[in-house]
Amino acid sequence: MIDAIQPEMLKIHRKRMQSATNPWVVEVMRLNIEQIEKIQIINPDKCFKFLFTEVKGGINPLKYLSQGFLKKRVETDIEMMRSPYSKNRHVITEKEKDKAKENIKLVARFLNVKYGDDLKILEQPLKGLGKENIACELVKTMWEKVISYPEEEAAGLTRLILSTE
């Protein structure tokens, strides 16, 4: 059941992040990083399956994450998904888009220095086969770099990366 609804939930999640408030966008990404770390410690192949479902199928995260973490994750996702309906709903500006485009170049440069040709895994996940641990590290490092920016910029950069445009 989880495998069946997960792709649809991710679409809704991404859409809501576009107008969610900055603190909730950043908190969701912080928990995503923690989730990647937890699954990677258990098994890098499972981490790869979790991140790149289109290549090796997904996993049921309920089997690998503690009840406490899952509860926090669900509560945070709910708050992020509610925040676009609050009076503080985020509206993306041209200034935010421009700053995010500038920052994404810096993140890409940083990742290129650290990962070289393996950076291609982000656009071509099949290149991660046989390099599952590197692929997980790459994704985790990318998001760590993204949320290292000041909150407003981190949220803007997250919105750009996750946008469907």
Secondary structure, 3 states (H helix, E strand, C coil): CHHHHHHHHHHHHHHHHCCCCHHHHHHHHHHHHHHHHHHHHHCHHHHHHHHCHHHHCCCCHHHCCCHHHHHHHHHHHHHHHHHHHCCCCCCCCHHHHHHHHHHHHHHHHHHHHHHHHHHHHHCCHHHHCCCHHHHHHHHHHHHHHHHCCCHHHHHHHHHHHHCCC
